Each structure stands twice: as C-alpha cells, then as structure tokens.
Amino acid sequence: MRKSRQRESWWNLRKSRQLHLSAAEALPLVHAAKQQGALLTAETCHHYLTLAAEEVPNSATQYKCCPPVRGQPNRELLWKALYEGELDMVVSDHSPCTPDLKKLEQGDFLSAWGGISSLQFGRLTSLDEILLPRGTVGLSPRCFELIPLRDWSFT
C-alpha cells in the first residue's frame, strides 16, 4: 500500500514529457497517468502522423528513424489522440545526416543512420492539420500567426 501512495505522489510532484511517442499502444498509459493527476505532456513527431510503414519503399533508408515509423492503423490512432488532447504537441525530430551514413545506395536498414531529416518537410506535411498548444511551451497565441511579409516564429 505504501509503494502505491509513493507512486501516486510521484506523479503529482514532478513534471515530465513523453518524447517522440510513436506507438499507439502507449496511449492508454499516457491517459491513465493524466487521469491520476500526472503533470505529463506527451508529444509525437510529424513523420509519425504522415508516414506509414506499409508506404515506405523497400530499401528506402531515408525513412529510417528511431522510434520507427509504424503502420497506418497506428498513425490513425495517433491522430485521434492528438485531436482528443492525449497528445499535447507535434515536434520535429530533425536528425539529418549525409547520404553515405543513410546507406542510400546499399539500402541497408540495419546499418543506416537512425535519424530522419524532417525540418524541410515537416511544416508542409502537417501544419495545416495541427493546432499547437502554445501555452504549453509558454508562447503567446500571436507567435504562430502565419501572416505574409512578417517574420515567422517556430519553436
């Protein structure tokens, strides 16, 4: 009983963030923690919302990332969690590398670099569908207004 109370108080005392959530199987844990009062935010990356494993061509190592891209049913569950507020934000996991580290010519997923170069396509693939919780990161609502001929601020 004492351990249970310690665990419960731990959730209430510490802020934590679940980074780069890619597996929908983890969403019930996020939900349960938040229901118990955890000061928890959870985020995913735009490539998990826009890519599906079955759409990745064979030997296309440019899609290798960690955690890996999952299937379309998983992608749909991540979108649902985002719309319902279980996922708090979408981030870039920009991890570029040279073509030789990605093993593009060999198509070798096992030895290819495990990061995905994402800044150049992230906004294009997901910005139109995402509502950013600006208050979560301490930014004013005007910070993300996309107004022509004005500086844009992205975090």
BELBELPE-V14576 format. One record per residue. RES is the residue in three letters. SS is DSSP state (A for helix, B for strand, O for the rest). PHI is phi as a letter, one per 20 degrees, with the letter a starting at -180 (999 if undefined). Layout:
[[RES,SS,PHI] [RES,SS,PHI]]
This chain:
[[MET,O,999] [ARG,A,f] [LYS,A,g] [SER,A,f] [ARG,A,f] [GLN,A,f] [ARG,A,f] [GLU,A,f] [SER,A,f] [TRP,A,g] [TRP,A,g] [ASN,A,e] [LEU,A,e] [ARG,O,d] [LYS,B,e] [SER,B,b] [ARG,B,c] [GLN,B,e] [LEU,O,e] [HIS,O,l] [LEU,O,f] [SER,O,d] [ALA,O,d] [ALA,A,f] [GLU,A,g] [ALA,A,e] [LEU,A,f] [PRO,A,f] [LEU,A,f] [VAL,A,f] [HIS,A,g] [ALA,A,f] [ALA,A,f] [LYS,A,f] [GLN,A,f] [GLN,O,e] [GLY,O,n] [ALA,O,f] [LEU,B,e] [LEU,B,d] [THR,B,d] [ALA,B,c] [GLU,B,c] [THR,B,c] [CYS,B,d] [HIS,A,f] [HIS,A,f] [TYR,A,f] [LEU,A,e] [THR,A,d] [LEU,O,d] [ALA,O,c] [ALA,A,g] [GLU,A,f] [GLU,A,e] [VAL,O,f] [PRO,O,f] [ASN,O,g] [SER,O,m] [ALA,O,e] [THR,A,f] [GLN,A,f] [TYR,A,e] [LYS,O,f] [CYS,O,b] [CYS,O,c] [PRO,O,f] [PRO,O,f] [VAL,O,f] [ARG,O,d] [GLY,O,f] [GLN,A,g] [PRO,A,g] [ASN,A,f] [ARG,A,g] [GLU,A,f] [LEU,A,f] [LEU,A,f] [TRP,A,f] [LYS,A,g] [ALA,A,f] [LEU,A,f] [TYR,A,f] [GLU,A,e] [GLY,O,n] [GLU,O,f] [LEU,O,e] [ASP,O,e] [MET,B,a] [VAL,B,d] [VAL,B,c] [SER,O,e] [ASP,O,d] [HIS,B,f] [SER,O,b] [PRO,O,f] [CYS,O,b] [THR,O,f] [PRO,A,g] [ASP,A,f] [LEU,A,f] [LYS,A,f] [LYS,O,l] [LEU,O,g] [GLU,O,f] [GLN,O,e] [GLY,O,m] [ASP,O,e] [PHE,O,f] [LEU,O,f] [SER,O,d] [ALA,O,f] [TRP,O,g] [GLY,O,e] [GLY,O,d] [ILE,B,d] [SER,O,e] [SER,O,c] [LEU,A,f] [GLN,A,f] [PHE,A,c] [GLY,A,g] [ARG,A,f] [LEU,A,f] [THR,A,e] [SER,A,c] [LEU,A,g] [ASP,A,f] [GLU,A,d] [ILE,O,d] [LEU,O,d] [LEU,O,e] [PRO,O,f] [ARG,A,g] [GLY,A,f] [THR,A,f] [VAL,A,d] [GLY,O,m] [LEU,O,d] [SER,O,f] [PRO,A,g] [ARG,A,f] [CYS,A,g] [PHE,A,d] [GLU,O,f] [LEU,O,e] [ILE,O,d] [PRO,O,g] [LEU,O,m] [ARG,O,d] [ASP,O,f] [TRP,O,d] [SER,O,d] [PHE,O,c] [THR,O,d]]
